[in-house]
Amino acid sequence: MSKIRWKIACLLFVLALDIVFLRGMYHSYVQAKDTLFIPVNGDSEEINEVRRQFSGDKQIALTFDDGPDPVYTPRLLEGLKERGVHATFFLLGENVEGKEAIVKQMYQDGHLIGSHGYSHVQMSKEEIKTACELIEENNKKIEAIIGKRPQYLRPPYGAWTEELECTIDMTVVMWDIDPLDWKAQNARKVVRHIVKNVEPGDIILLHDVYPTSVEAALEAIDTLIKQGYTFVTVDELLVD
Ligand SMILES: [Zn+2]
């Protein structure tokens, strides 16, 4: 064998070794990465949770409960429109009465409309039949206004039990960040809590029935947009 041929043979051998080594490394990397996605108890909610954390997107969702309010909700809708931000509203049936135009506007602006039940009761303490009727009543009410049945449900106080299977066709949405805006009623405090604690994939709980909450939401949006966050509705966040 000539010297050059010998050199080429050596080179090819080294190259082959490198490829084998790199492939091995890649496989162990993929395996390590996959184990991060294995849920502890096999629950699909867990999978969502884990994927959201590792998606790498700085997406978050603002959610507003208890509305609509005749004054503060339109103010919030205006501010969201100016900023090109979409949010999720969990409407209380009782408060929808007489404010159908606001709900329509909300829907036309591209926000997601969910249900907070008909009245602000702890559903887990109600008779299952009563709780189901109250959920259904609000669904019908909202559907009559926007022509679409709500798919997402936030039970008041986050009180929910698996027995409430009547709403199996709805997705129950809880939250990650609760700045207790209803208690603080102080925009600065609420903004500080959100900005300090928020992480990509988080769902933030607010109430559009307080002027301080509306002010806080808009200020938090301005701050977090500068930090590279984007705002999505909960259906966009929960879908992989
Ligand atoms: Zn509520």
Residues whose N, C-alpha, C, O or C-beta is under 5 A from the ligand:
A	BS01	ZN	D65 D66 P156 Y157
